[in-house]
Amino acid sequence: MLWSLIKILLFVTIVALLAYGAVLLLEMDGSVQITFGGMEYTLGPLLSIIGVVTLVFTVWLFLKLFGLLIATLRFINGDETAISRYFDRNRERKGFQALSDGLMALASGEGRLAMAKASKAEKYLRRPELTNLISAQAAEMVGDTKQAAEVYKRLLQDDRTRFVGVRGIMKQKLAEGDTETALALAEKAFALKPRHEETQDVLLRLQAEKEDWSGARNTLNAKLKYGALPRDVHKRRDAVLALSEAKEIATLQGSIESQETAIEANRLSPDLIPAATLAARTYTEQGKKRYAARVLKKAWEVQPHPDLAAAFADIEPEETAGQRIKRFHDLTRLQPDHPETQMLLAELYIAAEDFPAARQAVSKVVLDHPTARNLTIMAAVERGEGADDSVVRGWLTKALTASRGPQWVCDNCQNIHAAWVPVCENCGSFDTLSWREPTVSEGVMPTSTEMLPLLVGQPAVPAVDVIDESELTTSEEITDAEVLEEERLEKSST
């Protein structure tokens, strides 16, 4: 209401001012004389202003008519005009409408309709960098991989879409199982877009599967550089790759290079058990026994493991059983309540024929969580103390059906591995193995008693003689019975 009143007042004011101005011009003295063609024209002030306004309007109208004439002539000559631009905008509108319909059809899972709409959009727009993307994805959706491959090849011809074409063909080769070609395409895609995280992951996985550890480390460094990987995860995985590279170099008889790489792997991730054992053996070969012990103790403090104990024993292979118990005290005191530590102590005492101490060390573990290993240790203790064959047989029978205890298990597919590997042999995942008990049902040992005479039916010689013969201290080296168990498991799995 107020705004309407203001507009009315403003209009009245403007009209009043114009009227007042016209009155002033009429009352004003003076005139303008114009001589044209021998004729003299005298105009008053008001007529002079009206004449100027009329002249300006006439010039503007003339320019517009002249522009229309020029546009007509250009249209006749075939040049772009407003008429042609109208038809172009109409085609563009239809093309983008078809492109929109194609995207909606693709999102709805209607592959055939999406391909038809993409073809229509290309007819109107002539924008293959847009329409080919829809055509390729729609062709894959309906299972027409041949058509999709042809579209991806067309995308390779444009710099703007080359990466999309390479990535699309790479994924097709992966689906076909052609990892050689997929690896080459992944390297090309990585060169085009090194920041693309999916391409980094695919390239890293393929390089690890092909055991190209050096290339995999470069890809891993790129993931860290472009912020696709936390620094702590990078250090761990770089250590895994360095360890794998060291093992490969050792296989190729490159001892010095493998030793340096093994030490580097341990430096990157001191708690990586395979890296710690390999670095410790490297130091032992170099005569740096104190370094080897320090590496193993640092890893044992994080997670005790039989391989660490084996490497610790290899530092002084000629020592007696008593000397070994004394030297292992530096290791066992780090995690005294851990089941691995208690079983290790029991094995050391068995080698020294101190069976009461071995029983004391392993008895708590057997009660808390019986496994094939600690039950076999109890059988060795009973035999060493001269128990009846029925007692020994009872422990071994329990061991046949007990849990195998911690093993190398893939966190991704739960597959069990006999030894640590950087890439899961079942699902191909990288750095997913951890030392723990399987969460799924594992293959138990056979219930047959064919292995029982190994301990029960032998002469009354302490069972430790068999063990002490090579002064073994790890889970694979406790008794001959467990070795037969492993062989039996391998035969049954075969």
N, C-alpha and C positions, 0 to 999 in steps of 0.2 A: 504493500500500500504506500509506504513512504517512498520507496524507490520509484513508483509510478508518478507520484506527485513531483519528485525531483526531475524526472524526465520531462514532464509537462512544463514545469517552470523553465527548464533549460531551453526547450524548444521556443517558448514564448520570448525568452530573452534574446535568442539568436535572431528571430524574426524582427523583433523590435530594433535590434542593432542594425540589421540590414536595411530596414525602412529608414532609420535615422541617417544611415550612410547615404542612401539614395536621395533623401531630402537635401543633405549637405551638398551632394554633387550637383543637384539641380540648381541650388542657390549660389553655387560657386561661380565666380567670374572667370573668363578666359575660354579659349577654344583651341582646337587642333585643326590646322589647315593641311589638306593633302591635295597635291596637284598630280593628276594622272591623265595622260592622253589629251592634254590641253584643257582639261576640266579641273576646276578647283572645288574641293569639298571642305566644308567647315563643320567640325563635330564638336559638340559640347563635351564636358567632362564625363558625363554618364554614358553617352554614346561611344566615347573613346574607349572606355573600359569594356563595354559590351563588344566592341569591334575587336579588341585584343583577344578576349576569350574566344570569340568566334574563329579568329585566325588560328589560334592554337588547336582548337578542335578539328579544324579543317586539315591542318598539317598531320595530325595524329591519324585521322581517317584515311588520308592519302597514303601514309606509310603502311597501314594495315592492308589496304587494297593492293599496294605494290607487292607486299610480301605474299599475299594470296596468289597473285599473278606468277611470281617466281616459283612458288610451290607447285602450281599447276604445270608449269613448264618442266620442272624437275620430275614430276610424276609421269609426264608424257615421255621423258627421256629414260625412265626406269630407275631413277634414284630413289633413296629412302625418303618417305614422306610420312605425314601423320596417318595417311590411309594405310600404308604398309605397316607402320608401327601398331596400328590397331589390330591388324590380323596377327602380327607377331605376339602381341600380348594375349590374344585369344588362344593361340597355340600353346603358349607358355602356361596359361591357366589350366588348360586341359591336361598338359603334361604333368604338372605338379599334382593335379588331382589324381591322375593315374598312379603317380609315384606314392602318394599318400595311401591310396587304396592297396597298393602292393605291399607297403610296410605293414598295414593292418592285417592283410591276409597272411603275411609271413608270421606275424605275432600270434595269429589265430591257428597256425598250423595248416593252413590251406596252401600247400606248396604249388599246386598247378595254377590256382588263381593268381598267386603272387608272380609266377613266371609270366603269365599273360599280361598282367598289369605292368610289369617291368618292360615287356616288349612294347606295349602301347606308349609308355612314358618315354622310351628311347625314340620312338617314331616322332613324338612331338618336341622333345627337349634336345635331342642329340647330345646327351650328357652321359657318356658311357661310364665315367668314374662313379656315377650314382646308380645307374640302372644295372650295371654288371654285378654290383655287390648283392643286390636283391636276387638277381638271376642265379648267382652261384649258390647262395644259401638256400634258395628255394629248390634248386636241383638236388642239393645234398639232402634236403628234407624228404624229397620223394624217392631218394635212392638212386638218382641218375648221376652217378659219380663221373661218368664220361662227359656229360654236358657240363658238370661243375668244373672239371679239369680244363675244358676248352675255355670256359669263362675266365678262370684264374690265369690262363695263359694270355688272354687278351689284356688282363689287368697288368701283366708284366711290361706291357709296351708303354705305359704311362708312368712317369716318375712319381706322380702323386699317389698311385695305387700299386706300385711295384711291391712294396712290403706286404700288402694284403694278398697279392697273388702268390708270393713266395710262401707266406704263412699258410695259405689255403692248401697249396700243393704239399707242403710239409706235413700237415695234419692228415692228408689223404695217404701219404706214404707210410706214416706211422700206423694208420688203421690197417694198411695192407701188410705190415710187418717188414717193410723194406727200410731197415734202420740205417743202412749205408747211405742211401739217397737222402733220407730224412736228416741225417747228421750234416751232410753237405748243405742242405737247404736251411737248416737251423743256423749254421755258421753264416750263411748269406743274409738271413733275416737279422741276425745279431749285428752284422756289419752295418745294415741299413738303419736299425733302431736299437742301439745298445741299451737303452733305458727300458725297453719293453720287458716286463717282469716274466710274463709267460714264456717268452722266447728264451730268456736266461735260464729258467727252470728246465725247459725241454732240452736245451743244449747241454746243460750240466748233467742231466740224467743220461743222455746218450753218450757223452764223453766218458762218464763213469762206467757205463755198460761196456764200452769199447776199450776200457782200461787206458784211456788217454789222460793220465793223471796230471801231466803238465798243462794240457789245455783246459782241463777241469779247474785247475787252480787259477788260471787266468780268468775264466768265467766267474769263478767265485769272488775274485778280487773286484771284478766289474760290478757284481751285485752289491758289494760293500760300498764301492765308489758312488754308485747312483742311489744309495739309500734303500735298497731292496732287502737288506739283511742286517740284523743287529750285529754289533761288533763282537759280542761274546759268542754268538752262534757261528760267526765267520771264523773265529779262532779255532773253535772245536772242529768244524768241517774242514778247515784248511789243514789241521793236524791229521785228520783221517786221510785226506788226499796225500799228504806228505808221507804218511806211513805206508800207504799203498804204493807210492812211487819208490820208496826205499826198498820194499820187498821186490818190486819189479827189477830195480837196478841190481839187487843182490842176486837175482836169478840170472841176470846177464853177466855175472862175474865182475861187476863194478863195485868192488868191496869198499874202496875209499869213499866213493860217491854215496853208496848206500848207508855207510856209517854216518856221514854228515847229515844226510836226509833223515835218518832215524832219530838222531839227536835233535834235529830241528822239529820233528813231529812231537817229540816229548816236551820240548820247550813251549810249543804252541798250546798243548793240552796235557799238563802233567798227570791228570787223572784218567787219561785214555789208557786202558790196561794193555792192549797190544803194543802201543807206542812205548810204554814204560818198559815192558819186557824186552823189546827189540833194542831200545837205547841202552838198557842195562847190559845186555849181552855184547853190545858194541863197546861199551866202556870196559867190560871184562876182557874182551879180546885185545884192547889197547893197554891193558894192565892198570887201568884206573878203577880199582875195585871199590874205593871209597865213594867215587861218583856213582858207580852202579848201585851200591847199597842205598845211597841217598835217594836215587830215583825211585827205587822199589819201595822204600819206606814211605815216601811221599804218596805214592799211588795206593799203597796198602792202607794208609790212614784214611783215604777217601772210601775205598771199597776193597776189602780183602778178596783175593782170588787165587785159585790154585796155580795159575800160570806165573803169578808174581812170586809165589813160594818156590816154584821150580827154578825160576831165574835167580832167586836169592841163593838157592842151593848150589847152582852152577858157579857161583863166585869162588867157592872153595870146594872143588869136587873131591879132593883127597883127604878131607878132614874125617875124624872118627865120629861115631854117633854122639859121644859125650861132648866133643868140641862143637858139633853142629847144634846141639840143644842150647849150649851156652851162647853161640853166635846168633841163633834165631831169637834169643830173648829180646834183642833190639827191635825185632819185627813184631813179635807177638804181644809185646806190652802196649802197642799202639791201639789195638782194638781187642782187649782181653775178653770181652763178653760176646764177641761175634762168633757165630757157629763155625765159620771157616777157620778162625783162630783156634778154637777148641779142638776141631778135628785135626788141624795141623799139629798141635801139641801132642795129641794122641798118637799120630803117626811117628813123630819124633821119639816119643817114649817107647813105642813098639820097636823101633830100630835099635834103641838102646837096651831092649829087653827089660824095661821097667814097666811091667804090665799093670801093677796097682796104680801107678801114676797115669798111665794111659786110660785105665777105666775111669778114674776120677775126672780126667779131662773131657771124656766123651759122653759120660753117663747122662749129664744134664741135656745135652743136645738130643740124645736118643729118646729121652722122655718127652721133651718139648715138641720135637718135630722129627720123627724117624724118616730117614731116607736110605736109599740103597747103599750110599757110601758109608754113613755112620753105623748102619747095621752090620756092614761087612767088617768095619773096624772092630766092632764088638765081638764078632765071630773070631777075628784074629786074636783079640785079647783073651777070650775064653780058651782058645786052643793053646796060646802061649802059657796060660796058667795051668794047663793040664786038665781042662774040663772034659767031661764025657762027650763022646761023639754026638749024642742026642742033643746036648746043649748047643754045640756048634751048629748042628744041622738046623736047630730051631731058629737061630739068628739068620742063617743063610736063607732059610725058607721065607722069613719075613722080608729079607732084602730083595728076593725075586719079585715081589709084588708091591714093593714100596715105591714112593715117588723118587724120581731121579734127582730131585733137588734143583738148584739153580742151573740154568743153561743159557746159551745165547739164543734169545727169542726176539723175533721181529715185532716191534711195537705196532706195525701197520697191519700185517696179516697173521700174526701169531705163529709164524712158521719157526720151527726149532732147527738150529744149525749146530753141527758138530764143532765148528770153530768159527771164530770171528771173521767176518768178511765186510768190506765197505758197502757192498750192494747186496740187498736181499736176493737170494737165489730163487725165491718164489714169486715175489711181486715186483722186484726191480727197484724198490725204494732205496734211497741213499741215506746212510748213517741212521738206521732205525734199529740196530741190534743193541739190546741191553742184557746184562747178566742178571737174570731173575728166574723165578719159577714160572713155568707156563701157566696161563690162566685157563687154557683149554685143556681137555683131556689128552694126556700124553700116552704114548705106547708103553705099557708096563712090561717088565721083564717076564719071560715065559715061566710058567709054574712048574716046569719039569725039574727034576732033581738030578739031572745028569752031571751037573758040575759039583755036586756035593762030595764025591769021593776025593776030589782034589785036596780038601782039608781033612775030611773025616777018615778016609781010608789009607792015609800015609803012615809011615812009621812014627813012633812017638818022638819026633824031633820038633823042637819049638818052631811054630809057624814063622817066627820072626827070622829064622835062617833064610827062608825064601825071600823075605823082604829085605833083610840086611845085606843080602848078597850084592846089591847094587846101590844101597843106601838111598832108596827112593823116598821122597817126602811129599809127593803130590797125589791127587786123587786118582790119576791113572796108574800110579806106581805103588799102591798099597799092597795088594796081593795078586797072585796069579788068578784067583777066583774072579776078580773084577775084570781082568783082561779077557777071560773066557766069556764073561757076561757081555762085554762090548762086541766080541766076535759073533756071539749068538744073535745079538740084536741086529748086527749088520746083515747076517744071513737071512734073518726073518724078514727084514725090510726089503731085501733083494727078491 
